[in-house]
């Protein structure tokens, strides 16, 4: 097991409401301590869903609260194809589905991107220039440049190098054209009339694939509904384009349940029972189940393992495949049109203000609004106090591998926490950590300086300009240490201070992981001596952070007269949250 | 301030480690072997007509002779005939129209690469492996020692295999010929210099 590098996770307050202390019996609420006194347990199963690194968190400026990816509301800004980066309007999405309908395909074998290439060799460069200008002519195929798959393997070639999606839709594997509903009707009509021009073979099951069958069934039952009950048919017809966001469909659903309009029509129809016939013929969408699998079995016998499609390959396929039997073989696979991706904006769940909004242009990766938590709450970094002095590593060389970070049980070790203030106001930070970490192996924790001020964030160049003063300060600290050996952290004092950061020292005494050394429970009962669970040896300290600062009050629009008075008025703000410091793994033994 | 000068980034080409004896090279006059390629070993290294060896490619004939077929392209930082200190005997044979891409390693020990095969970037061919014709070893793939790969095999995606059914061998030959044509103009070489160095 590798030792951990120290980390800091922050708990999003959204999980507070559903928080229930684990381990303790929840039956009696009166014996429960007050909400504020409860220690957050990073080992509770729920904690997995509420702890985030600072970089994942957003911040709502209006609620003054941290927002995590789980609690924000997302809205889709644009849909686009990840391959051609073309934006797809949401109206197209409803009619054409969630895949790229241009010429972007993924390889059915290895999901690599496919390219359209001409089967004909490009003209020789040694030939005359006039001949060179000739464009390569078809037929065209889709090829994968990674695994060398080509659509010739499934017998598909294209006449044109563009509009591959539409061309592919008209072809089944093996190059046979697929019938559309219109063509099918045409052919079956000719057949009935005994048209001598009609194709020799009558239409069979194999001419009708799943997609065509669905459209035929839909058309048939639609016509049946129209005959029996025009009103209901209209209802069902509009159900087809039912959108959740459309208020019309909502009212229709409501009326269905309340039975206002629907009940009337029901009564009316009770008089003459509607007789609805089921689909009977092929052109009505009826297909006899083909129970004869002997051809499939024969093919399976004749083929090797490599000829069968893997589960991954089958799952990657488009769900509505024109195929009669279950997808088994590699030559049943079809090029996969790229799934569309989305760009989303995020809203605060409470005040509905937008807290993250990407640029709607696909090629532009910037954000119009992005309120990341890192620019509002202090960054907390942890490092061991007695870390080896980081040398000036020359670029091009790797930094040295850090020494083992195992924590020795029963031996006090110190960690430096550095708080960096991102806001342009001085802040006051108050820390609280339980004296012993929750869990079976309780390590003791002492925060040497639980209360301190951090000066405001200023222009980053101030550091450089003030460098000499800083150096003086640093020297002072070092010199102070030199008097009595190496500098020692003192309780109640901060360890180091910079322009907008403060370092303090936390002392921990890791518990032993020996199961026989476990203390008995509070009621004297036998402690849990089950073997060590996964990651139970990680020393995690829950810490409550409270940040206070003064900010200018937000002046409301239109109150220009009062702003002058308010100019002096400062608003006191505070933000409090739980965070978890992961220090490392405790050594066994 | 003294530390700032030492941490200044230097970008110089690392020296070519030209250790080991110069191999007896038997290169065709139409082959293009870069001066900066490393040809070491005791057995013969034969490079047939119109093949191209990029700078910093390493051909080693310590345990056996190396034969490079016609119109092969051997990219930079490849290591053909690598022994890694093993006591292997036997050399390496590359067929015609073979491409060995950058950083690929082909171990010595009777290893054979069939014609028209492409060995991808940083791929590894174990010693004594027999790779058939028209194979594609995709980047970072590994062929185990002593393995026999049938013709037209594609090794991709952590060792999965399939058969190449494109049938574009003729087309690839033409592309390779043009590629060689261009490279011969781009790669400087001075056969006299190498001769002098060998002598």
HADDOCK unambig.tbl for C-alpha pairs under 7 A between the chains (distance, minus, plus):
assign (segid A and resid 121 and name CA) (segid B and resid 171 and name CA) 6.45 0.50 0.50
assign (segid A and resid 147 and name CA) (segid B and resid 154 and name CA) 6.37 0.50 0.50
assign (segid A and resid 147 and name CA) (segid B and resid 156 and name CA) 6.22 0.50 0.50
assign (segid A and resid 148 and name CA) (segid B and resid 164 and name CA) 6.20 0.50 0.50
assign (segid A and resid 149 and name CA) (segid B and resid 164 and name CA) 6.86 0.50 0.50
assign (segid A and resid 150 and name CA) (segid B and resid 166 and name CA) 6.24 0.50 0.50
assign (segid A and resid 153 and name CA) (segid B and resid 165 and name CA) 6.68 0.50 0.50
assign (segid A and resid 306 and name CA) (segid B and resid 162 and name CA) 6.98 0.50 0.50
assign (segid A and resid 394 and name CA) (segid B and resid 7 and name CA) 5.12 0.50 0.50
assign (segid A and resid 395 and name CA) (segid B and resid 7 and name CA) 6.79 0.50 0.50
assign (segid A and resid 395 and name CA) (segid B and resid 9 and name CA) 6.13 0.50 0.50
